[in-house]
Amino acid sequence: MRNTPAGTSEVVVTGLGAVAPLGGDIPSTWQGLLDGRSGARALNEPWAKDLPVRIAAPAAVDPAAAFAPAQARRMDRGTQLALLATREAWTDAGLGTPQDLDTERLSVSVSSIIGTQTLLAGYEKLLTKGWRHISPFAAPSLLPNSSAARIAIAYGAQGSAHAPVSGCASGTEAIGLAADMIRLGRADVVIAGGAEAPIHPFALGSFAAMRALSRRNEDPQGASRPFAKDRDGFVLGEGAGIRILESHAHARARGARIYGRILGIGMSVDGHRIAQPQPEGLGAAKAISRALADADLAPQDIAHVNAHATATPAGDLAEARALGSHTDHVAVSATKSMTGHLQGGAGAVEAIAALLALHHRTAPPTLNAEATDDEIGLNVVADAARRLPEGPLAALSNSFGFGGHNATLTVAA
């Protein structure tokens, strides 16, 4: 595995936090993944009754309940999710108070695509009640950098704060950017991840119009079917995943527990179509190859892949082709089968799942994948969790977004 080049710092993960459809924290989310439990449900809200898709995977807890009402009202729901996950990750890392750190060496890299709830609720007020009823906090809350900014304020970060926006690859890019900041010596500690709260009639209607969502309204838990012959689209979900990244020297100096390492990041763009992947997965394959090269690994060094696998017919096949024919030994999990698609939070939560799979030597199952598409050709972990080998392990976490954005992380434990 990678020997860190002179002049760069090894990047380790010391804290994890998540708010997801399977649980409001890391232990419950991880256990839900191991159990093969789906977080999808029917939407019984009145606004959903006339939509063609009436299923989604909401977060297991209401993040607003964790904040004072006045504070909650000033944030988009996605930012609430991000801050709640950050609380867990910060505590898990044992970082104490921000005053214990050199805050000029503390940075943030947390992605989000858009403050859906704030934007559309504000627009409805504009139409029905007039502009004077729009919250003065609406504008800063709907911006994609709102979560990163709020986290920086809450933890006193004075290094830098970033919010990569690359569609569904955003969370993975945020972690990659954070790792690069540490490797280049620009930060000692980075709060990294992604969050999204897109469950709204406009989002559901928009994705349904482009036929990206599963329409199995009568079977919510069986709707997300990555790699299956009868897959018909993704289930929209919401959530956040945050990890604390540190330089190995900084973590060692304070005696921190280490989950694993970020070895590499690979990115590419298809340059093909706005809403369809390159059919042969050529762009995705470049991201995977670059992530392996950045980590100084070969395909045979990988034991596990957490696949992007949204359960769209074209997307899953392109990813399988990108992974190629050298993956017979690799246990491939598609955790969106249980969490749904968390958009800007997807890559962040899935990268946590990939790291925990190595940490616990167990690959989560892929729900609803009993009858895998014959063209997929991957070693999909179906039915039940699978034990991974002992010894040093590496894994890939893939994220591919509309617009042809591709990002892959290489992690090790």
C-alpha positions as CSV (number, residue, x, y, z in Angstrom):
1,M,0.0,0.0,0.0
2,R,0.9,3.7,-0.3
3,N,4.1,5.0,1.1
4,T,3.3,8.7,1.9
5,P,5.6,10.8,-0.3
6,A,8.1,13.2,1.4
7,G,6.5,16.5,2.2
8,T,3.0,15.1,2.5
9,S,1.0,13.9,5.6
10,E,-0.8,10.6,6.0
11,V,-4.5,11.1,6.5
12,V,-6.4,9.2,9.1
13,V,-10.0,9.1,10.2
14,T,-10.6,9.6,13.9
15,G,-14.3,10.4,14.2
16,L,-17.5,9.4,12.5
17,G,-21.1,10.7,12.6
18,A,-24.2,10.0,10.7
19,V,-27.9,10.8,10.6
20,A,-29.5,8.5,8.0
21,P,-32.8,6.6,7.2
22,L,-31.6,3.6,9.2
23,G,-30.7,5.5,12.4
24,G,-29.8,8.7,14.0
25,D,-26.2,7.9,14.7
26,I,-23.4,5.6,13.6
27,P,-24.1,2.5,15.7
28,S,-27.8,2.3,14.6
29,T,-27.0,3.1,11.0
30,W,-24.2,0.5,10.8
31,Q,-26.4,-2.2,12.5
32,G,-29.2,-1.4,10.1
33,L,-26.8,-1.9,7.2
34,L,-25.6,-5.2,8.6
35,D,-29.2,-6.4,9.2
36,G,-30.2,-5.6,5.6
37,R,-33.0,-3.3,6.8
38,S,-34.6,-0.7,4.5
39,G,-35.3,2.8,5.6
40,A,-37.8,3.5,2.8
41,R,-41.5,4.0,3.6
42,A,-44.7,5.2,2.0
43,L,-45.3,8.9,2.1
44,N,-48.7,9.5,3.7
45,E,-48.4,13.2,3.8
46,P,-51.2,15.0,2.0
47,W,-48.8,16.7,-0.5
48,A,-47.7,13.3,-1.8
49,K,-51.1,11.8,-2.7
50,D,-51.1,13.1,-6.3
51,L,-47.5,12.4,-7.1
52,P,-46.5,9.4,-9.3
53,V,-43.9,8.4,-6.7
54,R,-45.1,8.3,-3.1
55,I,-42.2,6.6,-1.4
56,A,-38.9,7.9,0.1
57,A,-36.4,7.2,2.8
58,P,-36.5,10.0,5.5
59,A,-34.0,10.4,8.2
60,A,-34.7,8.2,11.2
61,V,-34.8,11.2,13.6
62,D,-36.1,14.7,13.2
63,P,-32.9,16.8,13.3
64,A,-34.8,20.0,14.3
65,A,-35.5,18.4,17.7
66,A,-31.8,18.6,18.5
67,F,-31.8,22.4,18.4
68,A,-33.6,25.2,20.1
69,P,-36.7,26.2,18.0
70,A,-35.3,29.6,17.2
71,Q,-32.0,28.1,16.1
72,A,-33.7,25.4,14.0
73,R,-35.7,28.0,12.1
74,R,-32.6,29.7,11.0
75,M,-31.2,26.6,9.2
76,D,-32.3,24.4,6.3
77,R,-33.1,20.9,7.3
78,G,-30.0,19.7,5.4
79,T,-27.8,21.9,7.6
80,Q,-29.6,20.6,10.7
81,L,-28.7,17.0,9.6
82,A,-25.1,18.1,8.9
83,L,-24.6,19.8,12.3
84,L,-26.2,16.8,14.2
85,A,-23.8,14.4,12.4
86,T,-20.9,16.7,13.2
87,R,-21.7,16.6,16.9
88,E,-21.4,12.9,16.9
89,A,-18.2,12.8,14.8
90,W,-16.5,15.5,17.0
91,T,-17.4,13.6,20.2
92,D,-16.4,10.3,18.7
93,A,-13.0,11.8,17.8
94,G,-12.5,12.9,21.4
95,L,-11.5,16.4,20.3
96,G,-12.8,18.2,23.3
97,T,-13.6,21.9,22.9
98,P,-12.4,23.9,19.9
99,Q,-10.3,26.0,22.2
100,D,-8.1,22.9,22.6
101,L,-7.1,23.1,19.0
102,D,-5.2,25.5,16.8
103,T,-8.3,26.7,15.0
104,E,-6.3,28.2,12.2
105,R,-5.3,24.6,11.4
106,L,-9.0,23.4,11.6
107,S,-11.0,23.4,8.3
108,V,-14.3,22.2,7.0
109,S,-15.2,20.5,3.7
110,V,-18.9,19.6,3.7
111,S,-21.0,19.4,0.6
112,S,-24.7,19.9,-0.2
113,I,-26.4,20.4,-3.5
114,I,-29.1,23.0,-2.6
115,G,-31.2,24.0,0.4
116,T,-34.4,22.4,-1.1
117,Q,-36.7,22.9,1.9
118,T,-35.7,26.5,2.5
119,L,-35.9,27.5,-1.2
120,L,-39.3,26.0,-2.0
121,A,-40.9,26.9,1.3
122,G,-39.8,30.5,0.9
123,Y,-41.1,30.6,-2.7
124,E,-44.5,29.3,-1.5
125,K,-44.6,32.1,1.1
126,L,-43.7,34.6,-1.6
127,L,-46.7,33.5,-3.7
128,T,-49.2,33.1,-1.0
129,K,-48.3,35.8,1.6
130,G,-45.9,38.2,-0.1
131,W,-42.2,38.9,0.3
132,R,-42.5,40.4,3.8
133,H,-43.2,36.9,5.1
134,I,-40.0,35.4,3.8
135,S,-37.5,34.6,6.5
136,P,-34.4,36.9,6.7
137,F,-32.4,33.7,7.1
138,A,-33.8,32.1,3.9
139,A,-31.0,33.4,1.5
140,P,-28.0,32.2,3.5
141,S,-29.8,28.9,4.4
142,L,-30.5,27.8,0.8
143,L,-26.9,28.3,-0.4
144,P,-24.9,25.1,-0.9
145,N,-22.2,26.3,1.4
146,S,-24.6,26.9,4.3
147,S,-23.8,23.6,6.1
148,A,-20.0,24.1,5.8
149,A,-20.4,27.7,7.1
150,R,-22.6,26.7,10.0
151,I,-20.2,24.0,11.0
152,A,-17.2,26.3,10.8
153,I,-19.0,28.8,13.0
154,A,-20.1,26.2,15.6
155,Y,-16.5,24.8,15.9
156,G,-14.5,28.0,15.5
157,A,-12.7,26.8,12.4
158,Q,-10.5,29.5,11.0
159,G,-8.5,27.5,8.4
160,S,-10.9,27.3,5.4
161,A,-14.4,26.1,4.6
162,H,-15.4,24.5,1.3
163,A,-18.6,23.1,-0.2
164,P,-18.0,21.1,-3.4
165,V,-21.1,20.9,-5.6
166,S,-20.8,18.1,-8.1
167,G,-24.2,16.5,-8.0
168,C,-24.3,13.1,-6.4
169,A,-20.5,13.0,-6.3
170,S,-20.4,16.0,-4.0
171,G,-19.9,14.2,-0.6
172,T,-17.1,12.1,-2.0
173,E,-15.4,15.1,-3.5
174,A,-15.7,16.9,-0.2
175,I,-13.8,14.1,1.6
176,G,-11.2,14.0,-1.1
177,L,-10.6,17.8,-0.9
178,A,-10.3,17.5,2.9
179,A,-7.7,14.7,2.5
180,D,-5.7,16.8,0.1
181,M,-5.7,19.7,2.5
182,I,-4.1,17.5,5.1
183,R,-1.7,15.8,2.7
184,L,-0.5,19.2,1.5
185,G,0.0,20.5,5.0
186,R,-2.8,23.1,4.9
187,A,-4.7,21.7,7.8
188,D,-4.2,19.4,10.8
189,V,-7.9,18.6,11.3
190,V,-10.8,18.7,8.7
191,I,-14.5,18.2,9.3
192,A,-15.6,16.5,6.1
193,G,-18.7,15.0,4.5
194,G,-22.0,15.9,3.1
195,A,-25.7,16.3,3.8
196,E,-29.0,16.7,2.0
197,A,-32.7,17.0,2.8
198,P,-34.4,16.7,-0.7
199,I,-37.7,15.0,0.2
200,H,-40.2,17.5,-1.2
201,P,-42.9,17.3,-3.8
202,F,-40.9,19.3,-6.3
203,A,-37.9,17.0,-6.0
204,L,-40.0,13.9,-6.2
205,G,-41.9,15.2,-9.1
206,S,-38.8,16.4,-10.9
207,F,-37.0,13.1,-10.6
208,A,-40.2,11.2,-11.5
209,A,-40.6,13.3,-14.7
210,M,-37.1,12.1,-15.8
211,R,-38.0,8.5,-14.9
212,A,-35.1,8.3,-12.4
213,L,-37.2,7.1,-9.4
214,S,-38.6,3.7,-8.7
215,R,-42.4,3.6,-8.9
216,R,-42.9,0.6,-6.6
217,N,-45.3,2.6,-4.4
218,E,-46.9,-0.5,-3.0
219,D,-43.5,-2.0,-2.0
220,P,-41.3,0.8,-0.5
221,Q,-38.7,-1.6,1.1
222,G,-38.4,-3.6,-2.1
223,A,-38.2,-0.5,-4.4
224,S,-34.4,0.2,-4.4
225,R,-33.0,-2.8,-6.3
226,P,-29.3,-2.1,-7.3
227,F,-27.9,-4.5,-9.9
228,A,-31.2,-6.5,-10.1
229,K,-32.7,-7.5,-13.4
230,D,-35.9,-5.6,-12.6
231,R,-34.4,-2.4,-11.2
232,D,-36.4,0.7,-12.2
233,G,-34.8,3.6,-10.4
234,F,-33.7,5.0,-7.1
235,V,-35.5,5.9,-3.9
236,L,-35.0,9.5,-2.7
237,G,-33.5,9.7,0.8
238,E,-32.1,12.3,3.2
239,G,-29.3,12.3,5.6
240,A,-25.8,13.3,6.5
241,G,-22.4,11.7,7.0
242,I,-19.4,13.4,8.7
243,R,-15.9,12.2,9.4
244,I,-13.1,13.9,11.3
245,L,-9.9,13.7,9.2
246,E,-6.5,14.4,10.8
247,S,-2.9,14.2,9.9
248,H,-1.4,11.0,11.4
249,A,1.1,13.1,13.4
250,H,-1.7,15.2,14.9
251,A,-3.8,12.2,15.8
252,R,-0.9,10.3,17.3
253,A,0.2,13.3,19.4
254,R,-3.1,13.4,21.1
255,G,-3.5,9.6,21.4
256,A,-6.6,9.4,19.2
257,R,-8.3,6.2,18.1
258,I,-7.9,5.6,14.4
259,Y,-10.6,3.9,12.2
260,G,-8.5,3.8,9.1
261,R,-6.8,5.9,6.4
262,I,-7.8,7.9,3.3
263,L,-5.3,6.7,0.7
264,G,-6.4,8.3,-2.5
265,I,-9.0,10.2,-4.4
266,G,-9.8,9.9,-8.1
267,M,-12.1,12.2,-10.1
268,S,-13.1,12.6,-13.7
269,V,-16.0,13.9,-15.9
270,D,-17.7,12.0,-18.7
271,G,-18.3,14.9,-21.0
272,H,-21.2,12.9,-22.4
273,R,-24.7,13.8,-21.3
274,I,-26.3,15.8,-18.4
275,A,-28.4,12.9,-17.1
276,Q,-27.0,9.7,-18.6
277,P,-23.6,8.1,-17.8
278,Q,-21.2,7.2,-20.6
279,P,-22.6,3.8,-21.4
280,E,-19.3,1.9,-21.2
281,G,-18.5,3.6,-17.9
282,L,-15.3,5.1,-19.3
283,G,-15.4,8.2,-17.2
284,A,-16.1,6.3,-14.0
285,A,-13.3,3.9,-14.9
286,K,-10.9,6.8,-15.1
287,A,-12.0,8.0,-11.6
288,I,-11.4,4.5,-10.2
289,S,-8.0,4.1,-11.9
290,R,-6.9,7.5,-10.6
291,A,-8.0,6.7,-7.1
292,L,-6.0,3.5,-7.2
293,A,-3.0,5.3,-8.7
294,D,-3.2,8.0,-6.0
295,A,-3.1,5.2,-3.4
296,D,-0.4,3.3,-5.1
297,L,-2.6,0.3,-5.3
298,A,-3.5,-2.3,-8.0
299,P,-7.1,-3.7,-8.5
300,Q,-6.1,-6.9,-6.8
301,D,-5.3,-5.0,-3.6
302,I,-9.0,-4.0,-3.2
303,A,-11.2,-6.3,-1.0
304,H,-14.4,-4.3,-1.0
305,V,-16.3,-1.8,-3.0
306,N,-19.2,0.3,-1.8
307,A,-20.9,1.0,-5.2
308,H,-22.7,4.1,-6.3
309,A,-25.4,1.7,-7.6
310,T,-28.5,3.9,-7.6
311,A,-30.7,1.1,-9.2
312,T,-31.2,2.9,-12.5
313,P,-30.8,0.6,-15.5
314,A,-28.1,2.6,-17.3
315,G,-26.2,3.8,-14.2
316,D,-25.7,0.4,-12.6
317,L,-24.6,-1.2,-15.9
318,A,-22.1,1.6,-16.6
319,E,-20.6,1.2,-13.1
320,A,-20.3,-2.5,-13.5
321,R,-18.4,-2.0,-16.7
322,A,-16.2,0.6,-15.1
323,L,-15.2,-1.8,-12.3
324,G,-14.2,-4.2,-15.1
325,S,-13.4,-7.9,-15.1
326,H,-10.8,-7.9,-12.4
327,T,-13.2,-7.8,-9.5
328,D,-14.2,-11.4,-9.0
329,H,-12.4,-11.4,-5.6
330,V,-14.0,-8.1,-4.5
331,A,-17.1,-8.0,-2.3
332,V,-19.4,-5.4,-3.8
333,S,-22.1,-3.8,-1.6
334,A,-24.8,-1.3,-2.7
335,T,-26.0,0.4,0.5
336,K,-28.5,2.7,-1.4
337,S,-30.7,-0.4,-1.4
338,M,-31.2,0.3,2.3
339,T,-30.7,4.1,2.7
340,G,-32.1,5.3,-0.6
341,H,-30.2,8.0,-2.5
342,L,-29.1,10.8,-0.2
343,Q,-27.9,13.1,-3.0
344,G,-25.2,15.4,-1.7
345,G,-25.0,13.2,1.5
346,A,-24.8,9.9,-0.4
347,G,-21.0,9.7,-0.9
348,A,-20.3,10.8,2.6
349,V,-22.5,8.2,4.3
350,E,-21.3,5.5,1.9
351,A,-17.7,6.3,2.4
352,I,-18.3,5.8,6.2
353,A,-19.9,2.4,5.4
354,A,-16.9,1.4,3.3
355,L,-14.5,2.3,6.1
356,L,-16.6,0.5,8.7
357,A,-16.7,-2.6,6.5
358,L,-12.9,-2.7,6.7
359,H,-12.8,-1.8,10.4
360,H,-15.2,-4.6,11.3
361,R,-14.1,-6.9,8.5
362,T,-17.7,-7.2,7.3
363,A,-19.3,-6.1,4.0
364,P,-23.0,-5.1,4.3
365,P,-25.5,-6.9,2.1
366,T,-27.3,-5.5,-0.9
367,L,-31.0,-5.6,-0.4
368,N,-33.3,-6.9,-3.2
369,A,-30.4,-8.2,-5.4
370,E,-31.2,-11.8,-5.3
371,A,-31.8,-11.9,-9.1
372,T,-28.7,-10.0,-10.4
373,D,-28.7,-8.7,-13.9
374,D,-26.7,-11.1,-16.1
375,E,-24.8,-8.2,-17.6
376,I,-23.6,-6.9,-14.3
377,G,-20.9,-9.6,-13.7
378,L,-19.9,-8.4,-10.2
379,N,-19.5,-10.3,-7.0
380,V,-22.4,-8.6,-5.3
381,V,-22.9,-9.2,-1.6
382,A,-26.6,-10.3,-1.6
383,D,-28.9,-11.8,1.1
384,A,-26.6,-11.4,4.1
385,A,-23.4,-9.6,5.3
386,R,-20.2,-11.2,4.3
387,R,-17.0,-11.6,6.3
388,L,-13.9,-9.9,4.8
389,P,-10.4,-11.3,5.0
390,E,-8.1,-10.6,7.9
391,G,-5.0,-8.5,7.5
392,P,-4.5,-5.0,5.9
393,L,-7.5,-4.2,3.7
394,A,-8.4,-1.5,1.1
395,A,-11.8,-0.5,-0.3
396,L,-13.2,1.8,-2.9
397,S,-16.3,4.1,-2.5
398,N,-17.8,5.2,-5.7
399,S,-20.0,8.3,-6.4
400,F,-21.2,9.4,-9.8
401,G,-23.4,12.4,-10.4
402,F,-25.6,14.0,-13.0
403,G,-23.5,16.0,-15.4
404,G,-21.0,13.1,-15.6
405,H,-19.2,14.0,-12.3
406,N,-17.2,10.9,-11.1
407,A,-15.4,10.5,-7.8
408,T,-13.9,7.5,-6.1
409,L,-12.2,7.3,-2.7
410,T,-9.6,4.6,-1.7
411,V,-9.7,3.8,2.0
412,A,-7.8,1.4,4.2
413,A,-7.8,-0.2,7.6
